[in-house]
Amino acid sequence: MTSEWHKSSYSSTGGQCVEVREHEAGTDVRDSVHPDAGCLSFPPAQWVSLTTHADTV
């Protein structure tokens, strides 16, 4: 498991990217254009639910 920020595979190449960082407590998500604006943090079960639902939309 990595603790480094990386661009989401779902992000477009137009500069509007979401970055994610996985760690033992869960997953953090932030806007790559404004990384100092903070992040959203998800516990593992919520992250799985979110990404599972996103794949169906």
C-alpha positions as CSV (number, residue, x, y, z in Angstrom):
1,M,0.0,0.0,0.0
2,T,1.3,3.4,-0.9
3,S,1.1,6.7,1.0
4,E,2.1,8.9,-1.9
5,W,-0.4,11.0,-3.8
6,H,-1.1,9.9,-7.4
7,K,-3.6,10.8,-10.1
8,S,-6.7,8.7,-10.3
9,S,-7.0,6.5,-13.3
10,Y,-10.4,8.0,-13.8
11,S,-9.1,11.6,-14.2
12,S,-9.1,13.2,-17.6
13,T,-5.9,14.5,-19.2
14,G,-7.3,18.1,-19.4
15,G,-5.8,19.2,-16.1
16,Q,-8.9,18.5,-14.0
17,C,-7.5,15.7,-12.0
18,V,-8.3,14.0,-8.8
19,E,-5.4,12.6,-6.8
20,V,-5.7,9.8,-4.3
21,R,-3.5,8.4,-1.5
22,E,-4.1,5.0,0.0
23,H,-3.0,4.2,3.6
24,E,-3.9,1.7,6.3
25,A,-6.7,3.9,7.7
26,G,-8.3,4.4,4.3
27,T,-8.1,6.6,1.2
28,D,-7.7,10.4,0.8
29,V,-8.9,12.3,-2.3
30,R,-7.9,15.8,-3.3
31,D,-8.1,18.2,-6.2
32,S,-4.7,18.3,-8.0
33,V,-5.2,21.9,-9.0
34,H,-5.7,23.0,-5.4
35,P,-3.9,20.5,-3.3
36,D,-3.6,22.8,-0.3
37,A,-7.4,23.1,-0.1
38,G,-7.6,19.9,1.9
39,C,-8.8,16.4,1.1
40,L,-11.7,14.1,1.7
41,S,-10.9,11.0,3.7
42,F,-12.7,7.7,3.4
43,P,-12.5,4.6,5.6
44,P,-11.8,1.4,3.6
45,A,-15.4,0.2,3.4
46,Q,-16.7,3.6,2.3
47,W,-14.0,3.8,-0.4
48,V,-14.9,0.4,-1.8
49,S,-18.6,1.4,-1.8
50,L,-17.9,4.7,-3.6
51,T,-15.7,3.2,-6.2
52,T,-18.0,0.3,-6.8
53,H,-20.9,2.7,-7.3
54,A,-18.8,5.0,-9.6
55,D,-18.0,2.0,-11.9
56,T,-21.8,1.5,-12.5
57,V,-22.6,5.1,-13.3
